[in-house]
Amino acid sequence: MDFAIGKGQSLFPAWMRVNVEVRLLLASDDGRKAFGCSADWPSFGWLDKRPEVEPKQKLRELLELVMAARTAYLSNANFETAFGCWWKTQAEFLQQENVKTAVPLCSSFALALFERAVIDAVCRIEGLSFYGSLRQDRLGFRAELIHDELQGFSFVDCLPEKPLDRIKIRHTIGSNDPLTADDVDEVDELNDGEPFTLEEYLAQDGITCLKIKICGDRKRDLKRLDRIWSVVSHSKPTITLDGNEAYDDVTEFGELVEKLSRRSPKMFEQILFIEQPMSRAKTLDSILKPVVETIESLKPLIIDEADGYLHAFADAVKVGYHGVSHKNCKGIFKSLANYALCKFRSGDDGTLFLSAEDLTNMPIVALHQDFAVISALGLPHAERNGHHFFFGLAHLTDQEQRAATTHYPGLYKQRDGELFLKIENGQVDISSLQKTTGLGVASEPNWASMTKLEDWIAEFKQ
């Protein structure tokens, strides 16, 4: 098992322009061999929101957890199933003293990197896609070990009949993102030929789903939402709101929801759910249950940053929440268990549900692996924001870009000599991923183009 840092073009400073990629070599008892891989943008600013800790220190601590997770997985290198390997490793890892004091989401991120590499390798050994491995129970997944009430519940039977071939893109609108040309300062505009304003994205990609960030200031949020609706109302898009832990006062947030329902009823009707309005520290406090239930009577609430441990969603349901985000960086097996819990408790009526959110998933590995999971679970739309911050596939080598056009027809397209995610009518065609053995990635990344993590950390500390 090895891991490396890939560097790419972006809006971020050099020390933040990193993408952690894992390479695993797996051999079965009968002599079959395969590689496994995974990748993620180390988004320490989302994972770890401690205001008193400097950004570079957050990144350093996160990467130290990644290295510790690697050691933990290597100590359980002999295993019978991918789930069994993860189940034992995560239990041991979370008992380490340095992990006990770490930010839970950071620990989840570190574990999930290697969890995905193991899953990918096992799928390749079996010659199956991720969905095929779930359907044929080749990963050994046992939801009842995570949620006791699922004893006797058939996970395989609750899977969709087939994975999705297309997924709608839920376009992210940041709290300061320009909406129209009137918002653009010539100094800030990139002039790289790609969309810059919301209007431009709508025109180019035909977006039908939006994820709107709110900032925690009720008056400012209402004014911003009014403006956004004035830009998009003609297309009546599906909308989700993301609180990003912005509201310290849950009562004030409740007033925002109630006022928005009266002030802009047509927009409010298009809102599916609201994500993580309060801080992760407050979200699961049972004292909030009456207020949460009042808000839930108007719109469902889901947890995201508060989903830092295995049973967080089950605990959130007790407080009155009805949904939880899926992100590969929080763990695939945890999401599978949460999906099973939703099906067990609410059947197909959607009372409890998963949503597909993003952690700046960059192509190819991180993006495709996330698509593979959400398509297997039948989640019809997903937040995608990596293509906002990175210039298509320019961070990849020429070899990797050529492989993308060969292995994934319909998923990427050329514009002005560069490859970009192909979003048409607000959706992407991921049918090529269903024909791929493994977790959505057809060929190995170009490891030779990357820097070993140990070397990068040594340079980073100087």
One Martini backbone bead per residue (centre of mass of N, CA, C, O) as a GRO file, in nm:
protein
  462
    1MET     BB    1   0.096   0.036   0.023
    2ASP     BB    2   0.032   0.363  -0.116
    3PHE     BB    3   0.102   0.725  -0.133
    4ALA     BB    4   0.004   1.044  -0.285
    5ILE     BB    5   0.075   1.360  -0.448
    6GLY     BB    6  -0.124   1.575  -0.635
    7LYS     BB    7  -0.090   1.835  -0.873
    8GLY     BB    8  -0.280   2.142  -0.946
    9GLN     BB    9  -0.491   2.353  -1.087
   10SER     BB   10  -0.596   2.660  -0.916
   11LEU     BB   11  -0.718   2.899  -0.671
   12PHE     BB   12  -0.496   2.796  -0.491
   13PRO     BB   13  -0.243   2.766  -0.312
   14ALA     BB   14   0.021   2.556  -0.333
   15TRP     BB   15  -0.024   2.405  -0.045
   16MET     BB   16  -0.338   2.332  -0.146
   17ARG     BB   17  -0.248   2.174  -0.422
   18VAL     BB   18  -0.392   1.882  -0.333
   19ASN     BB   19  -0.404   1.513  -0.389
   20VAL     BB   20  -0.495   1.225  -0.242
   21GLU     BB   21  -0.336   0.907  -0.327
   22VAL     BB   22  -0.410   0.555  -0.347
   23ARG     BB   23  -0.206   0.250  -0.341
   24LEU     BB   24  -0.302  -0.094  -0.398
   25LEU     BB   25  -0.199  -0.432  -0.329
   26LEU     BB   26  -0.367  -0.743  -0.422
   27ALA     BB   27  -0.394  -1.079  -0.287
   28SER     BB   28  -0.503  -1.392  -0.325
   29ASP     BB   29  -0.499  -1.723  -0.233
   30ASP     BB   30  -0.527  -1.803  -0.561
   31GLY     BB   31  -0.337  -1.560  -0.712
   32ARG     BB   32  -0.481  -1.308  -0.738
   33LYS     BB   33  -0.446  -0.973  -0.884
   34ALA     BB   34  -0.463  -0.621  -0.766
   35PHE     BB   35  -0.556  -0.301  -0.780
   36GLY     BB   36  -0.598  -0.005  -0.574
   37CYS     BB   37  -0.792   0.303  -0.538
   38SER     BB   38  -0.772   0.653  -0.428
   39ALA     BB   39  -0.929   0.984  -0.358
   40ASP     BB   40  -0.865   1.325  -0.214
   41TRP     BB   41  -0.950   1.622  -0.096
   42PRO     BB   42  -0.799   1.801   0.174
   43SER     BB   43  -1.068   1.948   0.341
   44PHE     BB   44  -0.996   2.103   0.624
   45GLY     BB   45  -1.207   2.342   0.635
   46TRP     BB   46  -1.449   2.137   0.668
   47LEU     BB   47  -1.355   1.922   0.873
   48ASP     BB   48  -1.199   2.178   1.027
   49LYS     BB   49  -1.348   2.456   1.230
   50ARG     BB   50  -1.124   2.559   1.404
   51PRO     BB   51  -1.036   2.888   1.475
   52GLU     BB   52  -0.753   2.843   1.649
   53VAL     BB   53  -0.649   2.695   1.388
   54GLU     BB   54  -0.428   2.670   1.157
   55PRO     BB   55  -0.434   2.561   0.840
   56LYS     BB   56  -0.159   2.406   0.834
   57GLN     BB   57  -0.221   2.240   1.088
   58LYS     BB   58  -0.466   2.093   0.980
   59LEU     BB   59  -0.322   1.951   0.748
   60ARG     BB   60  -0.110   1.806   0.912
   61GLU     BB   61  -0.307   1.641   1.091
   62LEU     BB   62  -0.450   1.497   0.861
   63LEU     BB   63  -0.198   1.352   0.737
   64GLU     BB   64  -0.129   1.196   0.996
   65LEU     BB   65  -0.390   1.028   0.989
   66VAL     BB   66  -0.338   0.895   0.720
   67MET     BB   67  -0.081   0.745   0.811
   68ALA     BB   68  -0.219   0.592   1.044
   69ALA     BB   69  -0.425   0.441   0.866
   70ARG     BB   70  -0.223   0.284   0.703
   71THR     BB   71  -0.106   0.122   0.938
   72ALA     BB   72  -0.374  -0.008   1.023
   73TYR     BB   73  -0.428  -0.161   0.756
   74LEU     BB   74  -0.157  -0.322   0.746
   75SER     BB   75  -0.228  -0.483   1.016
   76ASN     BB   76  -0.492  -0.596   0.818
   77ALA     BB   77  -0.398  -0.754   0.543
   78ASN     BB   78  -0.556  -1.004   0.647
   79PHE     BB   79  -0.857  -1.103   0.475
   80GLU     BB   80  -1.190  -1.191   0.373
   81THR     BB   81  -1.320  -0.896   0.374
   82ALA     BB   82  -1.372  -0.569   0.328
   83PHE     BB   83  -1.552  -0.529   0.574
   84GLY     BB   84  -1.378  -0.678   0.781
   85CYS     BB   85  -1.137  -0.492   0.756
   86TRP     BB   86  -1.283  -0.230   0.837
   87TRP     BB   87  -1.409  -0.313   1.107
   88LYS     BB   88  -1.139  -0.367   1.254
   89THR     BB   89  -0.976  -0.108   1.189
   90GLN     BB   90  -1.165   0.115   1.300
   91ALA     BB   91  -1.168   0.015   1.591
   92GLU     BB   92  -0.860   0.047   1.640
   93PHE     BB   93  -0.814   0.339   1.546
   94LEU     BB   94  -1.026   0.482   1.749
   95GLN     BB   95  -0.833   0.391   2.010
   96GLN     BB   96  -0.638   0.593   1.960
   97GLU     BB   97  -0.526   0.864   2.118
   98ASN     BB   98  -0.491   1.063   1.872
   99VAL     BB   99  -0.784   1.002   1.766
  100LYS     BB  100  -0.965   1.081   2.009
  101THR     BB  101  -0.865   1.402   1.969
  102ALA     BB  102  -0.981   1.421   1.703
  103VAL     BB  103  -1.152   1.508   1.443
  104PRO     BB  104  -1.386   1.300   1.329
  105LEU     BB  105  -1.381   1.370   1.021
  106CYS     BB  106  -1.075   1.321   0.992
  107SER     BB  107  -1.080   1.021   1.061
  108SER     BB  108  -1.276   0.940   0.837
  109PHE     BB  109  -1.105   1.031   0.600
  110ALA     BB  110  -0.864   0.844   0.648
  111LEU     BB  111  -1.015   0.572   0.640
  112ALA     BB  112  -1.166   0.608   0.359
  113LEU     BB  113  -0.930   0.591   0.169
  114PHE     BB  114  -0.869   0.279   0.229
  115GLU     BB  115  -1.144   0.160   0.193
  116ARG     BB  116  -1.163   0.217  -0.115
  117ALA     BB  117  -0.912   0.060  -0.205
  118VAL     BB  118  -1.015  -0.214  -0.111
  119ILE     BB  119  -1.276  -0.223  -0.270
  120ASP     BB  120  -1.150  -0.193  -0.548
  121ALA     BB  121  -0.969  -0.449  -0.538
  122VAL     BB  122  -1.192  -0.657  -0.488
  123CYS     BB  123  -1.353  -0.601  -0.744
  124ARG     BB  124  -1.120  -0.685  -0.934
  125ILE     BB  125  -1.082  -0.972  -0.837
  126GLU     BB  126  -1.397  -1.035  -0.911
  127GLY     BB  127  -1.486  -0.876  -1.179
  128LEU     BB  128  -1.643  -0.614  -1.060
  129SER     BB  129  -1.850  -0.395  -0.979
  130PHE     BB  130  -1.981  -0.235  -0.724
  131TYR     BB  131  -2.271  -0.324  -0.768
  132GLY     BB  132  -2.205  -0.624  -0.818
  133SER     BB  133  -2.079  -0.672  -0.536
  134LEU     BB  134  -2.335  -0.612  -0.380
  135ARG     BB  135  -2.537  -0.807  -0.521
  136GLN     BB  136  -2.318  -1.062  -0.459
  137ASP     BB  137  -2.172  -1.032  -0.184
  138ARG     BB  138  -1.834  -0.958  -0.201
  139LEU     BB  139  -1.787  -0.756   0.064
  140GLY     BB  140  -1.944  -0.843   0.338
  141PHE     BB  141  -2.184  -0.679   0.415
  142ARG     BB  142  -2.301  -0.568   0.762
  143ALA     BB  143  -2.540  -0.369   0.892
  144GLU     BB  144  -2.595  -0.499   1.183
  145LEU     BB  145  -2.317  -0.405   1.310
  146ILE     BB  146  -2.414  -0.099   1.316
  147HIS     BB  147  -2.735  -0.178   1.319
  148ASP     BB  148  -2.915  -0.379   1.515
  149GLU     BB  149  -3.211  -0.356   1.377
  150LEU     BB  150  -3.094  -0.519   1.103
  151GLN     BB  151  -3.167  -0.786   1.182
  152GLY     BB  152  -3.264  -0.971   0.893
  153PHE     BB  153  -3.193  -0.762   0.686
  154SER     BB  154  -3.193  -0.712   0.335
  155PHE     BB  155  -2.976  -0.540   0.148
  156VAL     BB  156  -2.998  -0.648  -0.142
  157ASP     BB  157  -3.317  -0.603  -0.164
  158CYS     BB  158  -3.280  -0.268  -0.141
  159LEU     BB  159  -3.174  -0.245  -0.405
  160PRO     BB  160  -3.158  -0.152  -0.697
  161GLU     BB  161  -3.195  -0.308  -0.998
  162LYS     BB  162  -3.013  -0.063  -1.098
  163PRO     BB  163  -2.796   0.150  -1.193
  164LEU     BB  164  -2.726   0.457  -1.277
  165ASP     BB  165  -2.665   0.648  -1.586
  166ARG     BB  166  -2.784   0.914  -1.454
  167ILE     BB  167  -2.695   1.247  -1.318
  168LYS     BB  168  -2.775   1.512  -1.144
  169ILE     BB  169  -2.665   1.842  -1.107
  170ARG     BB  170  -2.584   2.019  -0.811
  171HIS     BB  171  -2.539   2.344  -0.806
  172THR     BB  172  -2.317   2.556  -0.656
  173ILE     BB  173  -2.395   2.840  -0.433
  174GLY     BB  174  -2.229   3.068  -0.303
  175SER     BB  175  -2.250   3.344  -0.089
  176ASN     BB  176  -2.041   3.507  -0.319
  177ASP     BB  177  -2.144   3.439  -0.582
  178PRO     BB  178  -2.196   3.520  -0.893
  179LEU     BB  179  -2.496   3.578  -1.083
  180THR     BB  180  -2.415   3.825  -1.258
  181ALA     BB  181  -2.251   4.062  -1.440
  182ASP     BB  182  -2.293   4.283  -1.212
  183ASP     BB  183  -2.097   4.111  -1.000
  184VAL     BB  184  -1.842   4.169  -1.175
  185ASP     BB  185  -1.502   4.189  -1.132
  186GLU     BB  186  -1.236   4.223  -1.335
  187VAL     BB  187  -1.024   4.128  -1.122
  188ASP     BB  188  -1.173   3.841  -1.057
  189GLU     BB  189  -1.183   3.746  -1.330
  190LEU     BB  190  -1.043   3.483  -1.519
  191ASN     BB  191  -1.067   3.440  -1.831
  192ASP     BB  192  -1.093   3.101  -1.930
  193GLY     BB  193  -1.389   3.039  -2.078
  194GLU     BB  194  -1.551   2.995  -1.828
  195PRO     BB  195  -1.778   3.003  -1.616
  196PHE     BB  196  -1.878   3.253  -1.351
  197THR     BB  197  -2.176   3.269  -1.346
  198LEU     BB  198  -2.483   3.153  -1.301
  199GLU     BB  199  -2.595   3.224  -1.577
  200GLU     BB  200  -2.369   3.073  -1.734
  201TYR     BB  201  -2.423   2.789  -1.622
  202LEU     BB  202  -2.715   2.765  -1.713
  203ALA     BB  203  -2.658   2.800  -2.018
  204GLN     BB  204  -2.445   2.568  -2.059
  205ASP     BB  205  -2.575   2.316  -1.857
  206GLY     BB  206  -2.881   2.311  -1.777
  207ILE     BB  207  -2.964   2.359  -1.493
  208THR     BB  208  -3.198   2.192  -1.235
  209CYS     BB  209  -2.996   2.202  -0.981
  210LEU     BB  210  -2.959   2.340  -0.643
  211LYS     BB  211  -2.702   2.472  -0.416
  212ILE     BB  212  -2.752   2.681  -0.131
  213LYS     BB  213  -2.578   2.908   0.045
  214ILE     BB  214  -2.575   3.002   0.383
  215CYS     BB  215  -2.451   3.244   0.644
  216GLY     BB  216  -2.639   3.333   0.927
  217ASP     BB  217  -2.792   3.586   0.809
  218ARG     BB  218  -3.112   3.640   0.779
  219LYS     BB  219  -3.134   3.899   0.605
  220ARG     BB  220  -2.919   3.824   0.397
  221ASP     BB  221  -3.040   3.554   0.307
  222LEU     BB  222  -3.312   3.661   0.201
  223LYS     BB  223  -3.192   3.851  -0.011
  224ARG     BB  224  -3.032   3.637  -0.167
  225LEU     BB  225  -3.271   3.449  -0.237
  226ASP     BB  226  -3.424   3.654  -0.403
  227ARG     BB  227  -3.208   3.689  -0.623
  228ILE     BB  228  -3.186   3.401  -0.717
  229TRP     BB  229  -3.484   3.369  -0.800
  230SER     BB  230  -3.473   3.593  -1.021
  231VAL     BB  231  -3.276   3.410  -1.200
  232VAL     BB  232  -3.438   3.099  -1.178
  233SER     BB  233  -3.758   3.091  -1.193
  234HIS     BB  234  -3.809   3.004  -1.495
  235SER     BB  235  -3.696   2.688  -1.425
  236LYS     BB  236  -3.767   2.554  -1.161
  237PRO     BB  237  -3.565   2.443  -0.954
  238THR     BB  238  -3.407   2.232  -0.767
  239ILE     BB  239  -3.365   2.272  -0.404
  240THR     BB  240  -3.094   2.335  -0.174
  241LEU     BB  241  -2.991   2.399   0.159
  242ASP     BB  242  -2.683   2.535   0.313
  243GLY     BB  243  -2.565   2.608   0.638
  244ASN     BB  244  -2.271   2.535   0.739
  245GLU     BB  245  -2.304   2.600   1.055
  246ALA     BB  246  -2.412   2.918   1.079
  247TYR     BB  247  -2.625   2.868   1.315
  248ASP     BB  248  -2.645   2.939   1.656
  249ASP     BB  249  -2.957   3.007   1.631
  250VAL     BB  250  -3.228   2.810   1.596
  251THR     BB  251  -3.456   3.019   1.607
  252GLU     BB  252  -3.355   3.195   1.374
  253PHE     BB  253  -3.371   2.974   1.165
  254GLY     BB  254  -3.675   2.922   1.193
  255GLU     BB  255  -3.749   3.209   1.096
  256LEU     BB  256  -3.636   3.182   0.815
  257VAL     BB  257  -3.818   2.954   0.717
  258GLU     BB  258  -4.091   3.087   0.774
  259LYS     BB  259  -4.044   3.346   0.607
  260LEU     BB  260  -3.982   3.212   0.333
  261SER     BB  261  -4.262   3.071   0.302
  262ARG     BB  262  -4.409   3.362   0.275
  263ARG     BB  263  -4.220   3.537   0.082
  264SER     BB  264  -4.138   3.256  -0.111
  265PRO     BB  265  -4.336   3.011  -0.209
  266LYS     BB  266  -4.217   2.914  -0.483
  267MET     BB  267  -3.937   2.852  -0.378
  268PHE     BB  268  -4.012   2.673  -0.134
  269GLU     BB  269  -4.136   2.444  -0.310
  270GLN     BB  270  -3.836   2.366  -0.435
  271ILE     BB  271  -3.752   2.265  -0.160
  272LEU     BB  272  -3.631   1.972  -0.022
  273PHE     BB  273  -3.384   2.066   0.176
  274ILE     BB  274  -3.187   2.108   0.483
  275GLU     BB  275  -2.843   2.170   0.567
  276GLN     BB  276  -2.670   2.211   0.838
  277PRO     BB  277  -2.736   2.483   1.029
  278MET     BB  278  -2.578   2.378   1.267
  279SER     BB  279  -2.357   2.294   1.465
  280ARG     BB  280  -2.214   1.996   1.541
  281ALA     BB  281  -2.229   2.037   1.857
  282LYS     BB  282  -2.561   2.093   1.851
  283THR     BB  283  -2.736   1.905   1.667
  284LEU     BB  284  -2.765   1.640   1.889
  285ASP     BB  285  -2.932   1.796   2.086
  286SER     BB  286  -3.223   1.718   2.254
  287ILE     BB  287  -3.321   2.015   2.317
  288LEU     BB  288  -3.391   2.067   1.994
  289LYS     BB  289  -3.639   1.899   1.910
  290PRO     BB  290  -3.880   2.100   1.892
  291VAL     BB  291  -3.752   2.282   1.673
  292VAL     BB  292  -3.691   2.069   1.462
  293GLU     BB  293  -3.988   1.974   1.426
  294THR     BB  294  -4.095   2.246   1.328
  295ILE     BB  295  -3.918   2.263   1.076
  296GLU     BB  296  -3.994   1.978   0.961
  297SER     BB  297  -4.292   2.069   0.893
  298LEU     BB  298  -4.167   2.229   0.637
  299LYS     BB  299  -3.862   2.096   0.630
  300PRO     BB  300  -3.621   1.897   0.580
  301LEU     BB  301  -3.345   1.762   0.767
  302ILE     BB  302  -2.987   1.747   0.751
  303ILE     BB  303  -2.683   1.588   0.796
  304ASP     BB  304  -2.314   1.639   0.797
  305GLU     BB  305  -2.090   1.742   1.002
  306ALA     BB  306  -2.237   1.558   1.232
  307ASP     BB  307  -2.124   1.293   1.065
  308GLY     BB  308  -1.860   1.156   1.263
  309TYR     BB  309  -2.014   0.881   1.322
  310LEU     BB  310  -2.173   0.584   1.293
  311HIS     BB  311  -2.446   0.690   1.480
  312ALA     BB  312  -2.543   0.978   1.397
  313PHE     BB  313  -2.807   0.934   1.241
  314ALA     BB  314  -2.965   0.783   1.458
  315ASP     BB  315  -2.944   1.023   1.657
  316ALA     BB  316  -3.083   1.236   1.473
  317VAL     BB  317  -3.362   1.102   1.459
  318LYS     BB  318  -3.426   1.149   1.764
  319VAL     BB  319  -3.431   1.474   1.714
  320GLY     BB  320  -3.579   1.489   1.392
  321TYR     BB  321  -3.428   1.396   1.166
  322HIS     BB  322  -3.431   1.267   0.803
  323GLY     BB  323  -3.121   1.317   0.714
  324VAL     BB  324  -2.821   1.226   0.512
  325SER     BB  325  -2.512   1.242   0.400
  326HIS     BB  326  -2.321   1.155   0.121
  327LYS     BB  327  -1.967   1.069   0.159
  328ASN     BB  328  -1.681   0.913   0.096
  329CYS     BB  329  -1.512   1.062   0.329
  330LYS     BB  330  -1.708   0.908   0.556
  331GLY     BB  331  -1.792   0.638   0.424
  332ILE     BB  332  -1.930   0.372   0.270
  333PHE     BB  333  -2.038   0.175   0.488
  334LYS     BB  334  -2.197   0.390   0.637
  335SER     BB  335  -2.387   0.460   0.401
  336LEU     BB  336  -2.506   0.179   0.367
  337ALA     BB  337  -2.629   0.169   0.651
  338ASN     BB  338  -2.808   0.423   0.618
  339TYR     BB  339  -2.967   0.316   0.381
  340ALA     BB  340  -3.085   0.071   0.529
  341LEU     BB  341  -3.228   0.233   0.748
  342CYS     BB  342  -3.419   0.382   0.564
  343LYS     BB  343  -3.559   0.128   0.445
  344PHE     BB  344  -3.650  -0.002   0.713
  345ARG     BB  345  -3.819   0.251   0.833
  346SER     BB  346  -3.955   0.367   0.526
  347GLY     BB  347  -3.894   0.236   0.281
  348ASP     BB  348  -4.023   0.407  -0.018
  349ASP     BB  349  -4.128   0.700   0.110
  350GLY     BB  350  -3.880   0.887   0.228
  351THR     BB  351  -3.862   0.968   0.529
  352LEU     BB  352  -3.585   0.854   0.496
  353PHE     BB  353  -3.258   0.995   0.381
  354LEU     BB  354  -3.031   1.042   0.116
  355SER     BB  355  -2.763   1.249   0.018
  356ALA     BB  356  -2.560   1.401  -0.240
  357GLU     BB  357  -2.241   1.513  -0.177
  358ASP     BB  358  -1.946   1.728  -0.155
  359LEU     BB  359  -1.555   1.727  -0.175
  360THR     BB  360  -1.414   1.820  -0.422
  361ASN     BB  361  -1.436   1.626  -0.668
  362MET     BB  362  -1.189   1.489  -0.859
  363PRO     BB  363  -1.062   1.408  -1.141
  364ILE     BB  364  -1.110   1.080  -1.145
  365VAL     BB  365  -1.130   0.908  -0.887
  366ALA     BB  366  -1.317   1.060  -0.686
  367LEU     BB  367  -1.556   1.105  -0.878
  368HIS     BB  368  -1.612   0.810  -0.971
  369GLN     BB  369  -1.651   0.682  -0.691
  370ASP     BB  370  -1.897   0.851  -0.620
  371PHE     BB  371  -2.075   0.774  -0.856
  372ALA     BB  372  -2.079   0.466  -0.798
  373VAL     BB  373  -2.236   0.487  -0.531
  374ILE     BB  374  -2.489   0.666  -0.603
  375SER     BB  375  -2.586   0.479  -0.833
  376ALA     BB  376  -2.626   0.221  -0.656
  377LEU     BB  377  -2.843   0.393  -0.465
  378GLY     BB  378  -3.025   0.593  -0.644
  379LEU     BB  379  -2.915   0.890  -0.658
  380PRO     BB  380  -3.029   1.144  -0.873
  381HIS     BB  381  -2.859   1.371  -0.714
  382ALA     BB  382  -2.557   1.593  -0.710
  383GLU     BB  383  -2.322   1.749  -0.571
  384ARG     BB  384  -2.105   1.973  -0.767
  385ASN     BB  385  -1.763   2.155  -0.748
  386GLY     BB  386  -1.484   2.087  -0.883
  387HIS     BB  387  -1.541   2.241  -1.166
  388HIS     BB  388  -1.503   2.527  -1.040
  389PHE     BB  389  -1.182   2.500  -0.925
  390PHE     BB  390  -1.108   2.333  -1.186
  391PHE     BB  391  -0.947   2.283  -1.504
  392GLY     BB  392  -1.068   2.021  -1.541
  393LEU     BB  393  -0.798   1.794  -1.658
  394ALA     BB  394  -0.520   1.964  -1.619
  395HIS     BB  395  -0.395   1.794  -1.367
  396LEU     BB  396  -0.338   1.584  -1.574
  397THR     BB  397  -0.207   1.377  -1.773
  398ASP     BB  398  -0.204   1.288  -2.095
  399GLN     BB  399  -0.258   0.990  -2.041
  400GLU     BB  400  -0.513   1.033  -1.861
  401GLN     BB  401  -0.679   1.190  -2.071
  402ARG     BB  402  -0.692   0.970  -2.284
  403ALA     BB  403  -0.830   0.760  -2.100
  404ALA     BB  404  -1.091   0.918  -2.055
  405THR     BB  405  -1.192   0.906  -2.356
  406THR     BB  406  -1.187   0.591  -2.374
  407HIS     BB  407  -1.347   0.488  -2.100
  408TYR     BB  408  -1.556   0.769  -2.091
  409PRO     BB  409  -1.800   0.796  -2.274
  410GLY     BB  410  -1.982   1.105  -2.216
  411LEU     BB  411  -1.828   1.251  -1.960
  412TYR     BB  412  -1.646   1.407  -2.167
  413LYS     BB  413  -1.525   1.727  -2.303
  414GLN     BB  414  -1.427   1.950  -2.546
  415ARG     BB  415  -1.264   2.279  -2.486
  416ASP     BB  416  -1.023   2.436  -2.621
  417GLY     BB  417  -0.836   2.161  -2.573
  418GLU     BB  418  -1.010   2.074  -2.322
  419LEU     BB  419  -1.119   1.886  -2.047
  420PHE     BB  420  -1.465   1.824  -1.945
  421LEU     BB  421  -1.736   1.803  -1.788
  422LYS     BB  422  -2.041   1.665  -1.913
  423ILE     BB  423  -2.305   1.901  -1.913
  424GLU     BB  424  -2.645   1.809  -1.992
  425ASN     BB  425  -2.935   1.907  -1.886
  426GLY     BB  426  -2.804   1.879  -1.583
  427GLN     BB  427  -2.633   1.617  -1.676
  428VAL     BB  428  -2.474   1.292  -1.649
  429ASP     BB  429  -2.294   1.033  -1.816
  430ILE     BB  430  -2.232   0.706  -1.635
  431SER     BB  431  -2.244   0.434  -1.800
  432SER     BB  432  -1.935   0.361  -1.817
  433LEU     BB  433  -1.905   0.281  -1.509
  434GLN     BB  434  -2.078   0.007  -1.530
  435LYS     BB  435  -1.828  -0.127  -1.712
  436THR     BB  436  -1.644  -0.111  -1.460
  437THR     BB  437  -1.396  -0.244  -1.293
  438GLY     BB  438  -1.472  -0.151  -0.990
  439LEU     BB  439  -1.461   0.193  -0.851
  440GLY     BB  440  -1.488   0.366  -1.146
  441VAL     BB  441  -1.186   0.269  -1.242
  442ALA     BB  442  -1.008   0.156  -1.519
  443SER     BB  443  -0.723   0.293  -1.454
  444GLU     BB  444  -0.428   0.378  -1.360
  445PRO     BB  445  -0.265   0.600  -1.228
  446ASN     BB  446   0.007   0.831  -1.248
  447TRP     BB  447   0.243   0.779  -1.018
  448ALA     BB  448   0.506   0.917  -1.137
  449SER     BB  449   0.368   1.220  -1.112
  450MET     BB  450   0.407   1.190  -0.808
  451THR     BB  451   0.423   1.253  -0.458
  452LYS     BB  452   0.528   1.147  -0.181
  453LEU     BB  453   0.401   1.210   0.119
  454GLU     BB  454   0.657   1.218   0.292
  455ASP     BB  455   0.800   1.428   0.110
  456TRP     BB  456   0.586   1.651   0.122
  457ILE     BB  457   0.584   1.693   0.429
  458ALA     BB  458   0.881   1.770   0.459
  459GLU     BB  459   0.850   2.023   0.276
  460PHE     BB  460   0.607   2.158   0.429
  461LYS     BB  461   0.768   2.200   0.712
  462GLN     BB  462   0.984   2.422   0.603
   0.00000   0.00000   0.00000
